Amino acid sequence: MNAPTDLGFLRPDLERGLAALGLDPGAPVERSAPAAGDDGTLAGALLAYLALLVRWNGTYNLTAIRDPAEMLVKHLFDSLAMAPHVRGLATLADLGTGPGLPGIPLALATPGLAVALVESNGKKARFLRECVRQLGLAPRVRVLESRAEAVAEPGAFEAITARALDRLVGILEVGGHLVAPGGRLLAMKGVHPAEEIAELPSGWVGGAVHRLSVPGLEGERHLVEVRRG
């Protein structure tokens, strides 16, 4: 896992995708130190993260996607499509983050955002801690090796997110206690989840539903906002 992974050939595609998402590939990233071979820019930091994911995935099976170019679209661009909707937030908990998606890309792209990566799987949590160390993201990004319902930080986060965890009601059942009064769930979905919004529990109100455009990705993507009443 320590052998270098050179993904420089993906940089032009990465920079075009970031520009399409309204993000500056050359923007500096807020962290303690850049990773080895990283030029300190957003594009460089994302490539360093992707290289770690590719390298560790060969041993730990962190994601079913193996092709780095496919990871670029389905992991990085898909995560970063929600970046405009986390700007201005101070705290975000990413529930069931897996290999750090969308939490790590959002932390790299959003200055001032403190992210808690919540993951109960031990091998994935180990990978996340290595990412935080190598990418210089501590203390702004921390890893909570725990099930979401066991995280004892009630009301600690302005927003929670979950990319592929459950239906809206299920996400709120396990992680709703983490949301501050007036805070939000930001849930990534495919097609418009009208049925899921209709079954929201008492105390939660469906808000805006944003249709997202993900460079290179076919099919629908929506970001659903659910506010704590």
N, C-alpha and C positions, 0 to 999 in steps of 0.2 A: 504493500500500500504506500510505501515511501517513494516509489519510482515516480519521476515527474511525468505529468500528462500535459502535452503541448496542444492547446486548443486554439492557438493563434489563428488558424485558418478560418475559424468561426467569427472572428472579430468584425469583418465587414458586414456580415448578416446581423450580428448583434447590434452594431451601431445603427444600421438602417431600422431595425425593429424598435430600438429605443427612441429614435427620432420620430417614428410613426406613433409612438405612445406619448409623445410630448416630453420626453426625458432627454437630458443632455448627456451624451456618452462621456464627455470630458469633464463632467462635474466632479469636484473633489468629494470624497466620502469621509464622513465623520467617524473616526476610529483611532485607537491608540497607536497602531502601526500597520502598514500594509503587509500583505502576504509576500512571500518570496516570489520574485518575478512579476509582481504587481506594480503598475505605474501610478497607483494612487487615485485613478479615475474610477467613475462608476463602471464603465465598460471593463476595465482591468479587474476590479473587485469581483464583478459578476463572473468573469472568466475564471478567476481563481477559485470561486465557490463551485462553479461547474466542474472544474478539473478535480476538486476534492470529491465531488459526488460521483463522477465517473470512476475514479480510482477506488473508492470504498465500495461502490456498487458491485464491483467484480467479486468481492469477498463476502459482503454482508447482504446482498440482494435488497437494497434500500428502496428500489423502484423497479417496476417491470420494464420500464423504458430503458433500452441499452444504448441507442444511437445518440451521440452527443448533439447532433443537429436537431433531432426530434425533441430532446430534452430542452433545447434552447426555446423552442416554440411552446411545448406543452407544459413546461415547468416555469421557465423564467418569464417569458412574455405573458403567459396566462396569469402568473402571480402579479406581475407589474401592471397589468391592465387595471388593477384596483388602486394603484398609487395615488391618483387624484383624490380619492375618497378617504385617504388616511392623513392627508396633509393637514396640519393644524392639531392633530392628536398628540398628546404627550405619552400615553400608555396604551399598549395593545397586547392582548394575550392571544396567541395562535394555538388553538386547541387541536390536538391530534395532528401536530405539524409534520409528522413523518420525518423526512430528511430536511425539514426546515422550510416548507413551502405553505403559504407564501411569506412567512415571517422573515426569513433571512433576506430575500430580494427586497422586500419592503423596507427593512432596516437599512440596507445599503443605499436605497434610493431616497430615503426620507430623513433629512437631518433633524435631530432633536427627538426622534421617536424612540421610546424605550419599549423593547419587545420581550415578552416572556414566551419562550417556546415550550409548550406543554406536550410531553410525549411519554407514554408509559412503557414503550418497547425499549429494552435495555440497549440493544445494539444500535438502534437509531439515536437514542439519547447520547451514547458514546460518540457517535459521529457528529452530533450537534455540538457537543462540548469541544471537539477538535476543530470544528468550523469556527466557533467563537474565538478559540485560541489563535488559530492560524490567520484569521481575517482581522484580528485585533478589535473585536467588537465588544469585549467586556469593558466596563460593567453595564453598558447600555443594552446589551442583549444577554439574557440569562436563560439557562435550561432548567426546566422543572420536570424531573423524571417522575411522573405521577399521572394517574388518571385525572381527567378534568374535574370530576366531582369531588376528588379528595384534596384539591388545592385549597388551602385554608387562607385565602386572601379575599374575603368578601368585599365587594364594592371597590376593589383596588384598581380597576381598569376603566378607562373611558370607552373602550370598545373591545370586543372579542371578535375573532374571526374563525372560520372553519371552512376549509376548501372542499373537503370530500368526506365529512364526518358523519352526517345523518340528515334527516329531515329537520326543518326549522324547530319544531317542537322538541325533538330529541336533543338538539344542540342546547336549547334553553334549559332542558331538564338537567343536563350534566354541567353546564357552564354558566347558566344565567346568574348564579349567585356572585360571580366575579365582576359583573357589570355595575358600575356606579349609577346612582340615581340620575336619570336623564341620559344615561349612556346608551350605546348601540351594539347590536349584533350586526356584523357585516358578513353575509354569507354568500359564497360563490356557488352559483347554480348554472345548469345548462339552460333548458327552456324556461320560460316564465313560470314560476311556481305558484300559480294562483291558488291551487288546492292547499298547499302548505301554509300560505298566508292566512287562508280562511280558518285554519285549525289552530291558530296561535292561542296560547293560554292567557288567562286573565292576568292583567298587569303588563302585557306587552302589546305594542301597537305597530302594525305594519306601516312602513314609511315608503320612501322612494324605491323604485326598482330601476336600476340603471342597466341598459343594454350595453355590453362591452364589445369593443372591436379588438381582437387579438391578432396581431400580424402572423400570417401563415397558418392560422387555425380555422378549419371549417366547422360549421355548426354554430349554434347559438350559445352565448354566454351572458349571464346576468349577474349583477351584484344586488342583493336584497338587503335593505336596511330595515331593522326591527328595533324600535326604541322601547326602553324601559319606562313605563309610566310612573 
